[in-house]
């Protein structure tokens, strides 16, 4: 983790979507940056490299999201963490 000193804090909520809760609503109910549909066009899924993470990515794909970019992976000496960005295509809500 020396190369990524803030990664542990960034992944402290591993298994959550960064900036968005695991549901399709914003973490902060007072937030005004969420679209009217309640679904953000961009999501970054993160978590330990488990079948549960794969299921979350598959669920996002089933919900109409498309993969965006390559997945990222890091290892902290104990656990392997992965991240995958997904986009909701324009016109899908």
C-alpha beads as a LAMMPS data file, in Angstrom:
LAMMPS data file: protein, C-alpha beads

93 atoms
92 bonds

1 atom types
1 bond types

-500.0 500.0 xlo xhi
-500.0 500.0 ylo yhi
-500.0 500.0 zlo zhi

Masses

1 110.0

Atoms # bond

1 1 1 0.000 0.000 0.000
2 1 1 3.005 2.292 0.131
3 1 1 2.498 3.255 -3.508
4 1 1 -1.130 4.142 -2.747
5 1 1 -1.150 5.601 0.785
6 1 1 -4.791 6.753 0.601
7 1 1 -6.154 3.578 -0.972
8 1 1 -7.115 1.936 2.331
9 1 1 -9.225 4.965 3.306
10 1 1 -10.682 5.171 -0.183
11 1 1 -11.661 1.514 0.001
12 1 1 -12.767 1.670 3.632
13 1 1 -16.305 1.307 2.355
14 1 1 -15.239 -1.468 -0.016
15 1 1 -18.253 -3.052 -1.566
16 1 1 -19.936 0.323 -1.970
17 1 1 -20.194 2.473 -5.020
18 1 1 -17.914 5.467 -4.695
19 1 1 -20.058 8.584 -4.422
20 1 1 -23.322 6.639 -4.616
21 1 1 -24.859 4.169 -2.217
22 1 1 -25.365 0.558 -3.300
23 1 1 -28.956 1.415 -4.119
24 1 1 -29.759 3.772 -6.959
25 1 1 -30.229 6.792 -4.675
26 1 1 -27.546 9.248 -3.565
27 1 1 -25.936 8.734 -0.144
28 1 1 -26.942 12.226 0.920
29 1 1 -30.722 12.596 0.654
30 1 1 -30.300 16.388 0.526
31 1 1 -28.021 16.141 -2.496
32 1 1 -29.134 18.099 -5.537
33 1 1 -26.668 16.508 -7.960
34 1 1 -28.723 13.344 -8.507
35 1 1 -30.766 13.143 -11.681
36 1 1 -34.566 13.107 -11.422
37 1 1 -34.531 9.377 -12.195
38 1 1 -32.336 8.751 -9.130
39 1 1 -29.815 6.892 -11.301
40 1 1 -26.398 8.367 -11.932
41 1 1 -25.013 7.959 -15.434
42 1 1 -21.549 7.065 -14.053
43 1 1 -20.807 4.641 -11.234
44 1 1 -17.512 3.319 -9.937
45 1 1 -17.992 -0.074 -8.324
46 1 1 -15.273 -1.104 -5.861
47 1 1 -14.650 -3.930 -3.456
48 1 1 -12.711 -7.072 -2.636
49 1 1 -12.205 -9.409 -5.590
50 1 1 -14.976 -11.868 -4.732
51 1 1 -17.928 -13.442 -6.499
52 1 1 -20.056 -10.813 -4.729
53 1 1 -18.227 -8.042 -6.575
54 1 1 -18.729 -9.878 -9.870
55 1 1 -22.434 -10.185 -9.062
56 1 1 -22.670 -6.418 -8.418
57 1 1 -21.058 -5.657 -11.789
58 1 1 -23.398 -8.159 -13.469
59 1 1 -26.383 -6.528 -11.747
60 1 1 -25.333 -3.094 -13.037
61 1 1 -25.079 -4.549 -16.554
62 1 1 -28.533 -6.099 -16.164
63 1 1 -29.824 -2.661 -15.100
64 1 1 -28.695 -1.156 -18.419
65 1 1 -25.212 0.082 -17.511
66 1 1 -22.280 -0.594 -19.837
67 1 1 -18.667 -1.233 -18.832
68 1 1 -16.491 1.862 -19.103
69 1 1 -12.735 1.438 -19.372
70 1 1 -10.646 -1.356 -17.986
71 1 1 -11.043 -2.767 -14.493
72 1 1 -8.453 -1.779 -11.900
73 1 1 -6.899 -4.104 -9.358
74 1 1 -4.642 -3.651 -6.348
75 1 1 -3.340 -5.855 -3.546
76 1 1 -2.615 -4.608 -0.019
77 1 1 -0.648 -7.672 1.078
78 1 1 -3.771 -9.403 2.330
79 1 1 -6.745 -8.612 0.132
80 1 1 -7.127 -8.030 -3.595
81 1 1 -9.381 -5.063 -4.407
82 1 1 -10.975 -4.351 -7.765
83 1 1 -12.801 -1.434 -9.355
84 1 1 -14.916 -1.157 -12.486
85 1 1 -16.553 1.945 -13.914
86 1 1 -19.941 1.638 -15.597
87 1 1 -21.959 4.139 -17.632
88 1 1 -25.667 4.408 -18.234
89 1 1 -26.052 5.132 -21.972
90 1 1 -27.649 8.428 -22.987
91 1 1 -31.394 8.104 -23.261
92 1 1 -31.622 5.288 -20.673
93 1 1 -33.148 6.209 -17.328

Bonds

1 1 1 2
2 1 2 3
3 1 3 4
4 1 4 5
5 1 5 6
6 1 6 7
7 1 7 8
8 1 8 9
9 1 9 10
10 1 10 11
11 1 11 12
12 1 12 13
13 1 13 14
14 1 14 15
15 1 15 16
16 1 16 17
17 1 17 18
18 1 18 19
19 1 19 20
20 1 20 21
21 1 21 22
22 1 22 23
23 1 23 24
24 1 24 25
25 1 25 26
26 1 26 27
27 1 27 28
28 1 28 29
29 1 29 30
30 1 30 31
31 1 31 32
32 1 32 33
33 1 33 34
34 1 34 35
35 1 35 36
36 1 36 37
37 1 37 38
38 1 38 39
39 1 39 40
40 1 40 41
41 1 41 42
42 1 42 43
43 1 43 44
44 1 44 45
45 1 45 46
46 1 46 47
47 1 47 48
48 1 48 49
49 1 49 50
50 1 50 51
51 1 51 52
52 1 52 53
53 1 53 54
54 1 54 55
55 1 55 56
56 1 56 57
57 1 57 58
58 1 58 59
59 1 59 60
60 1 60 61
61 1 61 62
62 1 62 63
63 1 63 64
64 1 64 65
65 1 65 66
66 1 66 67
67 1 67 68
68 1 68 69
69 1 69 70
70 1 70 71
71 1 71 72
72 1 72 73
73 1 73 74
74 1 74 75
75 1 75 76
76 1 76 77
77 1 77 78
78 1 78 79
79 1 79 80
80 1 80 81
81 1 81 82
82 1 82 83
83 1 83 84
84 1 84 85
85 1 85 86
86 1 86 87
87 1 87 88
88 1 88 89
89 1 89 90
90 1 90 91
91 1 91 92
92 1 92 93
